[in-house]
């Protein structure tokens, strides 16, 4: 007998469900904290509509995702922030269109093509106008040069100091059940101008990467003859398509493996 009635038991492992560590499932059943930790990160938003069998399937998906990250994930691109530290923020596998949030130790593998929106989010607070030293210290954030360098990123409100900067990602049909992911770009201790600039540079680089990737995907959709399918094409058309693919390779928009595969297709090798 628990303090507030009969102890709740986990429908998965049979262990006791703590007051703060468990979740309610469909049909009034419960899952303990240990079993919750074996599920995907988005499962916590779905537990009330899940049966024990649904949870088991989700656990299997979590194991598969971790195995994918350990055995198949191959880093082709790294995004850093905070130049005083060598820890990456994101690692990307362009061949599989996957990425990892390196600020989280869990190592989940996310589908890059499931990202439906990306933005930079700033938290800030107002600087005491009587604190002239601090006010002057952050004037660089309001300069025209700063906004010219980062035209696609949010502006720091006049007279305020950034307390946190995040890369905010929204997902559509993500297998992990995650709808949003906020990745902190600043260290958890004293920050200076170099840290702020590194955070903005990281977002700038990621935005450029996603724009190039989306442009490439649009070319695939809008040029069926170039990427396979559609009416037969002439040899000159194939050579033009190959040249365009090579330009994409040189620009870093596609990988060498993607270029080699398309080259074989276009030349009939």
C-alpha positions in Angstrom: 0.0 0.0 0.0 1.5 3.4 -1.0 1.1 6.6 0.8 -1.8 7.7 -1.4 -3.3 4.3 -2.0 -2.2 1.1 -3.7 1.2 1.3 -5.4 1.0 1.7 -9.1 2.9 -1.0 -11.1 4.6 -0.6 -14.5 2.7 -2.4 -17.3 6.0 -3.2 -19.0 8.4 -4.4 -16.3 6.1 -4.9 -13.3 8.2 -2.6 -11.1 6.8 0.1 -8.9 5.9 3.5 -10.5 7.3 6.4 -8.5 5.2 9.5 -7.8 7.3 11.6 -10.1 9.0 9.2 -12.4 6.2 7.5 -14.3 3.6 8.2 -17.0 0.0 7.1 -17.4 -0.8 5.0 -20.5 -4.1 4.3 -22.2 -6.7 2.3 -20.3 -5.4 3.5 -16.9 -2.1 1.6 -17.0 1.2 3.1 -16.1 4.9 3.0 -17.2 7.8 3.5 -14.8 10.7 6.0 -15.1 13.2 3.3 -16.1 11.0 2.1 -19.0 10.3 5.7 -20.0 14.0 6.3 -20.4 14.1 3.5 -22.9 11.6 5.2 -25.2 12.2 7.8 -27.9 12.3 11.5 -26.7 8.9 12.3 -28.3 7.1 9.4 -26.7 6.4 11.3 -23.5 3.9 13.4 -25.4 2.0 10.3 -26.6 2.0 8.0 -23.6 -1.7 8.6 -22.6 -2.8 7.3 -26.0 -0.3 4.3 -26.1 -0.9 0.7 -25.1 1.9 -1.4 -23.6 2.4 -2.9 -27.0 2.8 0.5 -28.5 5.4 1.3 -25.9 7.3 -1.9 -26.7 7.3 -0.9 -30.4 8.6 2.5 -29.4 11.4 1.0 -27.3 12.4 -1.1 -30.3 12.5 2.0 -32.4 14.7 3.7 -29.8 17.2 0.8 -29.9 17.2 0.8 -33.7 17.9 4.6 -33.7 20.8 4.2 -31.3 22.2 1.4 -33.3 21.9 3.5 -36.5 23.9 6.2 -34.8 26.6 3.9 -33.6 27.0 1.6 -36.7 25.8 3.6 -39.7 26.2 7.3 -39.0 29.2 8.8 -40.8 29.9 12.5 -40.1 30.5 14.5 -43.2 29.9 18.0 -41.8 30.2 19.6 -38.3 28.8 22.8 -37.0 30.6 24.5 -34.1 29.9 27.4 -31.8 31.8 29.0 -29.0 35.3 29.1 -30.5 36.9 28.7 -27.1 35.6 25.1 -27.0 36.1 22.2 -29.5 32.7 20.6 -28.9 30.4 20.6 -31.9 26.8 21.6 -31.9 25.6 19.5 -34.8 27.1 16.6 -36.7 25.6 15.8 -40.1 25.6 12.7 -42.2 24.8 14.0 -45.7 24.8 10.6 -47.3 21.9 9.4 -45.2 20.4 12.9 -44.6 20.8 12.5 -40.8 22.1 14.7 -38.0 22.9 14.5 -34.3 22.3 17.1 -31.6 25.8 17.1 -30.0 24.7 19.2 -27.1 22.6 16.2 -25.9 24.5 13.1 -24.7 21.7 10.8 -25.7 23.0 10.7 -29.3 19.6 10.5 -31.1 19.7 10.4 -34.9 17.3 12.9 -36.5 16.1 12.9 -40.1 17.4 16.0 -41.8 14.6 15.9 -44.5 12.0 15.9 -41.7 13.1 19.5 -40.7 10.2 21.7 -41.8 11.4 25.0 -40.3 14.5 26.4 -38.8 15.2 29.7 -37.0 17.4 31.4 -34.4 15.7 32.2 -31.1 17.1 34.8 -28.7 16.3 35.3 -25.1 17.4 38.7 -23.7 16.9 41.1 -20.8 17.1 44.8 -20.6 20.4 46.4 -19.5 20.1 48.8 -16.6 20.4 52.2 -18.3 22.4 53.5 -15.3 25.0 50.8 -15.9 27.0 52.7 -18.5 29.8 50.2 -18.6 27.6 47.2 -19.4 25.6 49.2 -21.9 28.7 50.3 -23.8 30.0 46.7 -23.7 27.1 45.4 -25.9 26.8 48.3 -28.4 28.4 46.1 -31.0 25.2 44.0 -31.2 23.2 47.1 -32.4 25.7 48.2 -35.1 24.8 48.3 -38.8 27.8 46.1 -39.5 26.3 43.4 -37.3 23.0 43.3 -39.1 24.8 43.4 -42.5 26.8 40.3 -41.5 23.6 38.4 -40.3 20.7 39.6 -42.5 18.7 36.4 -42.0 19.0 36.3 -38.2 17.0 38.0 -35.5 18.0 41.4 -34.2 18.9 42.0 -30.6 16.4 44.5 -29.1 18.0 47.9 -28.5 19.4 48.3 -25.0 19.1 44.5 -24.2 21.7 41.8 -23.6 21.4 38.3 -24.9 21.0 35.7 -22.2 20.6 32.7 -24.5 20.7 31.9 -28.2 19.2 28.8 -29.7 18.9 27.1 -33.0 15.2 26.2 -33.1 14.2 23.3 -35.4 10.6 22.1 -36.2 9.9 18.7 -37.6 7.3 17.0 -39.7 6.7 13.2 -39.5 9.8 12.6 -37.4 10.2 9.0 -36.4 11.3 9.9 -32.9 8.0 11.8 -32.3 9.9 15.1 -31.7 8.0 18.2 -33.0 10.5 20.8 -31.9 14.2 20.8 -30.9 16.0 23.8 -29.3 19.7 23.6 -29.4 21.5 26.0 -27.0 24.4 27.8 -28.7 26.0 29.6 -25.7 28.0 28.1 -22.8 26.5 27.9 -19.4 28.9 30.3 -17.9 30.4 33.8 -18.6 29.9 34.8 -22.2 31.7 37.5 -24.2 31.5 39.0 -27.6 33.4 36.1 -29.2 30.8 33.6 -27.8 27.9 35.6 -29.2 29.5 36.0 -32.6 30.3 32.3 -32.8 26.6 31.5 -32.1 25.5 33.8 -34.8 28.1 32.4 -37.2 26.9 28.8 -36.5 23.3 29.7 -37.3 24.4 31.6 -40.4 26.4 28.5 -41.6 23.5 26.1 -40.9 21.0 28.3 -42.6 23.2 28.5 -45.7 23.6 24.7 -45.6 19.8 24.1 -45.4 19.2 26.6 -48.3 21.6 24.9 -50.5 20.2 21.5 -49.6 16.6 22.7 -50.3 17.7 24.2 -53.6 19.2 20.8 -54.6 16.0 19.0 -53.6 13.9 21.4 -55.6 16.1 20.8 -58.7 15.5 17.1 -58.2 11.7 17.6 -58.2 11.6 20.1 -61.1 14.1 18.4 -63.5 12.9 14.8 -63.9 15.1 14.2 -67.0 18.2 15.3 -65.1 17.6 13.1 -62.1 15.9 10.1 -63.7 12.4 9.4 -65.0 10.5 11.3 -67.7 11.1 11.2 -71.4 14.4 9.8 -72.9 17.2 12.3 -73.1 20.0 12.8 -75.6 23.7 12.3 -74.9 24.2 16.1 -74.9 21.4 16.5 -72.3 23.2 13.9 -70.2 26.5 15.8 -70.4 24.8 19.0 -69.5 23.2 17.3 -66.5 26.5 15.8 -65.5 28.1 19.3 -65.7 25.4 20.7 -63.4 25.9 17.8 -61.0 29.7 18.6 -61.0 29.0 22.2 -60.2 26.8 21.1 -57.3 29.7 18.9 -56.1 32.2 21.7 -56.3 29.8 24.0 -54.4 29.6 21.4 -51.6 25.8 21.0 -52.1 26.0 17.2 -52.9 28.5 14.6 -51.7 31.1 12.7 -53.8 29.0 9.6 -53.4 25.9 11.3 -54.7 27.8 12.6 -57.7 29.4 9.2 -58.5 26.0 7.5 -58.4 24.4 10.0 -60.7 27.4 9.9 -63.1 27.0 6.2 -63.5 23.3 6.6 -64.1 23.7 9.4 -66.7 26.6 7.6 -68.6 25.0 4.2 -68.4 28.0 2.7 -66.6 
